[in-house]
C-alpha cells in the first residue's frame, strides 16, 4: 500500500492565504512552521472580536479534518492566544494563520469534527 501524497504545508498555506484575501477575507501568517509537514492552527476572529482556533487533525477514516481546539464556543482573544501559545510550545513546527471572518466560518475547505 502506498502512502497518500500530501501537499507541502508551505504551499497549502500560501494558496489558502491568497484565496482568502482575494475573496475579501483578511488573512495573514502569524507564525511560519515547518515548510514540508508542519501542522496548522487557524485563528478565526469575528468583527466583535470573538475567536475560534481550529487545529488540524484526521477523521476516523484518515482524511484531513479540523477540530475547534479552543472549545465548542467562541472565546475571547486572550483565551485563544493562551491556547495557541500552549500548542506552539508543544510543537515548534506549527504554522499559525489568522483570518477575519463574519461568522467564524473557515474561508477554506474544512471538514469540522
N, C-alpha and C positions, 0 to 999 in steps of 0.2 A: 504494500500500500504506500503510495507517495504522499508526501506532506502537501497540504493545501498551500498554494502560492499566496504570499501576502505582500501587500503594497508597503513599501518603506514608510515608516511613520512620518518622516520629514516631508515626503511628497504628499501624503494624505493631509497633513496639517496645512501646507501651502495651498492646496486645492480648496479645502474647506474654508479657510480664511478669505481667499479670493472670492469664492462663491457667495459667502455671507455678505461681505462688503458690497459686492455687485448687486445684491438683492436689497440693499438698504438696511442691512442689519450690521451695525458697527461691531467689528470683531478684531481682536489682536492677540498676539502671542505674548503671554506674560513670562513664560519660562521655557527655555529650549531644553529638550530632553535628548535621549539617545536617538540619533538620526535614523537608525535602521529598525529598531524594535522597541523603542520606549513606549510606555503606556501614556494615556492621555486623560487629563481631568478637564472637563468643560464647565466653566463657571457661567451660568445664565443669570443675568441680572435684569430686572424689570425697571421701568421708569420710576416706580415708587420705592426702589432700592431693595425689594425682596430678592432673595438669591436662592438658587438651587445649584448644587455641584453634582455633575454627573461623572461617574467613573466607569472606565471600560471594564468589561467582564466577558464571559462566554455564557451563552444559553446552554441548557442541558444537552442540546444536540451538537454543541461545539461551535455554533455560529457566533459571530460577534454580536455583542449586546451592550447595554449600558444600565447602570443602576443609579438611583438617587443616593449618592454617598452621604449627602448632608441630611438625609431623612426624607420621609414622605411629604412633609410640608415645607414650604419656603422658610428660609431662616434670614436673620439679619447678616450684614456684611462681616461683622466681627466673628460670628459663629462659622461662616463659610471660610474665612481666612484661617481660622484655627484648624479646621478640617484639612484644608489644602496644606498648611504647614506640617501637620502630622504625617500626611501621605508622602510629601516630598522628603521628610526626614526618614521615612521607611524605604523609599525608592528614589534615589537621586537621578534616575534616568527618566523620570516623569516629565512630560510636556504639560504646561498649564495654559489653556486658552480661555479667553473671556469673550462673551457675546452679550450684547444688549438686545433683549427681545421684549416684545409687547406682552406675551403671555407665558413666559418661561418655557417655551417650546424650543427644542434644539433646531437651529437653522440648517441642519444637515440630516441625512438619513440616519435614523437611530431607532433600534428596537429597544424599548424600555422594559425592563423586567420588574 
